[in-house]
């Protein structure tokens, strides 16, 4: 099997690529910054460094919100041509906090109360009815960037004035007091393969590792695991980081991340997350190839049934000891039964079977 990981060449991506080499015959590490999409008329094609993108059985794409549209375009073009653990829509949804909140709401996944307004006047009305403190967020941003904390109507109003000058849209969200901590769970397929509690410093409301937070291992309860997996599935990602807050109502999802960093969670849990991702990708790719092979055989059979003419089938052969076993599709297409007598004509590099009419 041949795979590619397209990313910003982070440490996490390098770990994953190295782990994938244990399960794939060939693994290419490609930079997302060298990717191009050519859309013209009825055709769309992906290019890498000016040349058509090679054929792969598996492509795992990662990147920041700046590359969301590019990666969505690539995933759309490659959909059905190889296994990809991230759906095209996920690159748009997971990189936009507003779309993420809408997605969570539509799938009935618990989250903090969230508001968005179309005008400054409407936003100020929302702020006047909020219980403080609150959180104000930019729709785009990672690693805790673009997250603002307001402990009163006055400070929230000042932030609102600044945002209106910057022509920035924003989200207003209730503040869940967790003592500057949150949970990062890594979902791979239907499982949480590792989780950590991230704790920020007393003066820092963000708990992100990149914002100075410290991670420690945590064993999630069943409700938290189920919530994390549901959030990843709703996002459209087989591999996903899910950020949650512990509350009296249970786990609340605040964000999904389809390009999660692995350093923090690996350091905290001592779990080889990259290997779990690589093994999962290999298993899913093998399954995808089996389905593709089965579909090809089905299409061939359909063509054979619709034609009385001789047909050519290009395939590999299986052996049992020194004996050749013909593929099942040949048996079905020929109509020869186990009780039939056949004439076998043997030439170098050629074997012909002919059913005998002995009636």
C-alpha positions in Angstrom: 0.0 0.0 0.0 1.2 3.5 -0.8 0.3 6.5 1.4 1.0 10.2 1.7 0.7 12.5 4.7 0.2 16.2 3.6 1.0 18.6 6.4 3.0 21.6 7.6 5.8 19.2 8.5 5.3 19.5 12.2 6.8 17.1 14.8 3.5 15.4 15.1 3.3 14.8 11.4 6.8 13.4 11.2 6.0 11.0 14.1 2.9 9.8 12.3 4.8 9.4 8.9 7.5 7.4 10.6 4.9 5.2 12.3 3.1 4.7 9.0 6.2 3.2 7.5 5.7 0.2 9.7 2.4 -0.6 8.0 2.6 0.8 4.5 5.1 -0.2 1.8 5.7 3.4 0.8 4.9 6.7 2.6 5.5 10.2 1.1 5.7 13.3 3.3 4.3 16.2 1.3 4.2 19.9 2.3 0.7 21.5 2.1 2.4 24.8 1.0 3.5 23.1 -2.2 0.0 21.8 -3.1 -2.0 23.4 -5.9 -5.5 22.8 -7.2 -6.4 23.4 -10.8 -10.1 23.8 -11.5 -11.1 24.4 -15.1 -14.4 23.6 -16.7 -15.4 20.0 -16.0 -12.1 18.9 -14.6 -10.3 19.4 -11.3 -6.8 18.2 -10.6 -4.4 18.3 -7.7 -0.7 19.2 -8.3 2.3 19.0 -6.1 5.3 21.2 -6.9 3.8 21.8 -10.3 3.3 18.1 -11.2 0.1 16.0 -11.0 -0.3 14.5 -7.6 0.8 10.8 -7.5 -1.7 8.1 -7.0 -2.1 6.9 -3.4 -4.1 4.3 -1.6 -4.3 6.6 1.5 -3.9 10.4 2.0 -3.9 11.9 5.4 -4.1 15.7 5.2 -3.4 18.1 8.1 -3.0 21.9 8.3 -4.0 25.1 10.0 -7.2 27.1 9.2 -5.2 29.1 6.6 -5.3 26.0 4.4 -8.8 24.9 5.1 -10.2 25.7 1.6 -7.2 24.2 -0.1 -7.5 21.0 1.8 -11.2 20.8 1.4 -10.7 21.1 -2.4 -8.1 18.3 -2.4 -10.3 16.0 -0.3 -13.3 16.7 -2.7 -11.2 15.8 -5.7 -9.7 12.7 -4.2 -12.9 11.4 -2.6 -13.5 7.9 -3.8 -10.0 7.6 -5.3 -8.3 6.6 -2.0 -9.0 6.4 1.7 -9.0 9.7 3.5 -9.7 9.9 7.2 -11.0 13.4 7.0 -14.1 14.3 5.0 -14.0 17.4 2.7 -16.6 19.2 4.9 -14.5 18.7 8.1 -11.8 21.0 6.8 -14.4 23.9 6.8 -16.3 22.9 9.9 -13.5 22.2 12.3 -11.5 25.3 11.3 -14.5 27.6 12.1 -15.6 27.8 15.7 -19.1 29.0 14.7 -19.6 26.2 12.3 -18.3 23.8 14.9 -20.9 25.0 17.5 -23.7 24.7 14.9 -22.5 21.2 14.0 -22.5 20.2 17.7 -26.0 21.6 18.2 -27.4 19.8 15.2 -26.0 16.5 16.5 -27.3 17.1 20.0 -23.8 17.1 21.5 -23.5 19.0 24.8 -21.7 22.4 24.7 -21.6 25.7 26.6 -24.4 28.2 25.7 -23.3 30.1 22.6 -24.5 33.3 20.9 -23.7 35.2 17.8 -25.2 38.5 16.6 -25.4 40.4 13.3 -25.0 43.9 14.7 -23.2 45.6 17.6 -26.5 46.7 19.0 -27.8 43.2 19.2 -24.5 42.0 20.6 -24.7 44.6 23.4 -28.2 43.4 24.2 -26.9 39.8 24.6 -24.0 41.0 26.8 -26.4 42.9 29.0 -28.3 39.7 29.8 -25.2 37.5 30.3 -23.9 36.1 33.6 -20.3 37.0 34.0 -17.5 36.1 33.4 -17.9 35.2 29.7 -15.8 34.1 26.8 -15.6 35.9 23.4 -14.0 34.1 20.5 -13.0 34.8 16.9 -14.4 32.1 14.5 -10.9 31.2 13.3 -7.8 30.6 15.4 -6.0 27.7 17.0 -3.9 27.0 20.1 -6.0 29.3 22.2 -5.5 32.4 20.0 -8.5 34.6 19.5 -10.1 33.6 22.8 -10.9 36.7 25.0 -12.1 36.7 28.6 -14.5 39.3 30.0 -15.3 39.4 33.7 -17.9 42.2 33.6 -20.3 43.9 31.2 -17.9 46.9 31.1 -14.9 44.8 29.9 -17.1 42.9 27.5 -18.4 46.1 26.1 -14.9 47.5 25.6 -13.9 44.3 23.8 -17.0 44.6 21.6 -16.0 48.2 20.6 -12.5 47.0 19.7 -13.9 44.1 17.6 -16.3 46.3 15.8 -13.5 48.6 14.8 -11.5 45.6 13.5 -14.6 44.5 11.5 -14.3 41.1 13.2 -17.2 38.7 13.7 -17.1 36.9 17.0 -18.9 34.4 19.3 -20.2 35.0 22.8 -20.1 32.0 25.0 -20.9 31.3 28.7 -17.9 30.8 30.9 -17.6 27.4 32.6 -15.4 27.6 35.6 -13.1 24.6 35.5 -10.1 26.2 37.4 -8.4 27.0 34.0 -8.5 23.4 32.9 -9.9 21.4 30.0 -9.7 17.9 28.5 -8.1 17.0 25.2 -9.1 13.6 23.9 -7.6 12.0 20.8 -10.2 10.1 18.9 -9.1 7.4 16.3 -12.0 5.6 14.7 -14.5 4.7 17.3 -12.1 4.9 20.3 -10.4 7.5 22.4 -6.8 6.4 22.3 -5.4 8.9 24.7 -6.6 11.9 26.8 -5.0 14.5 29.1 -6.2 17.2 31.4 -4.7 20.5 30.5 -4.2 23.1 33.3 -3.4 26.7 32.8 -1.6 29.0 35.2 -3.8 30.8 37.8 -3.6 34.1 35.8 -4.2 32.4 32.4 -7.8 31.4 31.5 -6.6 29.4 28.5 -5.4 25.9 29.2 -3.8 25.2 25.8 -0.3 23.7 25.9 0.9 26.4 23.5 -0.4 29.0 25.9 1.6 27.6 28.8 -0.7 24.9 30.0 0.5 21.7 31.6 -0.9 18.3 30.6 -1.4 15.3 32.9 -2.9 11.9 32.0 -6.6 11.3 32.6 -8.8 8.2 32.3 -12.1 9.4 30.8 -15.4 8.0 32.0 -17.7 6.3 29.5 -19.9 9.4 29.0 -16.9 11.6 28.1 -15.5 8.9 25.7 -18.9 8.6 24.0 -19.2 12.4 23.7 -15.7 12.7 22.2 -16.3 10.0 19.6 -19.7 11.5 18.7 -18.1 15.0 18.3 -15.4 13.6 16.0 -18.0 11.7 13.9 -20.2 14.7 13.6 -17.2 16.7 12.4 -16.6 14.1 9.7 -13.2 13.0 11.0 -11.9 9.5 11.8 -8.9 11.1 13.5 -9.7 14.1 15.7 -8.7 16.0 18.8 -11.8 16.9 20.9 -11.6 19.6 23.6 -14.1 19.3 26.5 -14.9 21.0 29.8 -16.0 19.1 32.9 -19.2 20.6 34.3 -22.0 19.6 36.7 -24.0 18.7 33.6 -21.3 16.4 32.4 -18.7 16.9 29.6 -19.2 19.9 27.3 -17.5 20.1 23.9 -15.9 23.4 23.1 -13.8 22.5 20.0 -12.8 19.8 17.6 -9.4 19.8 16.0 -8.7 17.7 12.8 -4.9 18.5 13.0 -4.2 17.8 16.7 -0.7 18.1 18.0 0.6 15.0 19.6 3.6 16.2 21.7 1.5 17.3 24.7 -0.7 14.2 25.0 2.2 11.8 24.3 4.3 13.4 27.0 1.4 13.3 29.5 0.1 9.8 28.7 3.3 8.0 27.5 1.0 6.5 24.8 2.4 6.1 21.3 -0.5 7.9 19.6 1.2 8.1 16.2 1.4 4.3 16.1 -2.3 4.0 16.9 -3.1 6.4 14.1 -0.8 4.7 11.6 -2.2 1.2 12.4 -5.8 2.5 12.0 -4.9 4.2 8.7 -3.4 0.9 7.4 -6.5 -1.1 8.5 -8.9 1.3 6.9 -6.9 1.5 3.7 -6.8 -2.3 3.4 -10.6 -2.4 3.9 -11.0 0.4 1.3 -8.9 -1.6 -1.2 -10.9 -4.8 -0.6 -14.1 -2.9 -1.3 -12.6 -1.4 -4.4 -11.5 -4.8 -5.6 -14.9 -6.3 -4.9 -16.6 -3.5 -6.8 -14.3 -4.0 -9.8 -15.1 -7.7 -9.9 -18.8 -6.9 -9.7 -18.5 -4.5 -12.6 -16.6 -7.1 -14.6 -19.3 -9.7 -13.9 -21.9 -7.3 -15.0 -20.2 -6.7 -18.3 -19.7 -10.5 -18.8 -23.3 -11.2 -18.2 -24.4 -8.6 -20.7 -22.1 -10.1 -23.4 -21.9 -13.5 -25.1 -18.5 -12.7 -26.6 -15.1 -13.8 -25.3 -13.8 -11.5 -22.6 -10.4 -10.8 -21.3 -9.8 -10.6 -17.5 -6.4 -9.3 -16.2 -5.8 -10.5 -12.7 -3.3 -12.2 -10.5 -3.3 -16.0 -9.7 -3.3 -17.8 -6.4 -1.3 -20.9 -5.7 -2.0 -23.9 -3.5 1.4 -25.6 -3.3 2.4 -26.0 -6.9 -1.2 -25.8 -8.2 -2.7 -22.8 -9.9 -6.1 -21.7 -8.4 -8.2 -19.6 -10.8 -10.0 -16.6 -9.4 -13.6 -17.0 -8.4 -14.6 -14.5 -11.1 -13.2 -16.8 -13.8 -15.3 -19.8 -12.5 -18.5 -17.8 -12.4 -17.9 -16.2 -15.8 -17.1 -19.5 -17.6 -20.1 -21.3 -16.2 -18.0 -24.5 -15.8 -19.2 -26.8 -12.9 -17.2 -29.2 -10.8 -18.9 -32.2 -12.6 -18.1 -30.9 -16.1 -15.4 -32.5 -18.3 -12.9 -30.1 -19.7 -10.2 -30.1 -22.3 -7.0 -28.4 -21.2 -4.8 -27.0 -23.9 -1.3 -26.1 -22.6 1.2 -24.0 -24.4 4.2 -22.0 -23.0 2.8 -19.0 -21.2 -0.8 -20.0 -22.1 -3.5 -22.3 -20.7 -6.9 -22.8 -22.3 -9.8 -24.5 -20.7 -12.7 -25.7 -22.9 -15.8 -27.4 -21.6 -16.6 -30.7 -23.4 -20.0 -31.6 -24.6 -20.3 -35.3 -23.7 -24.1 -35.6 -24.0 
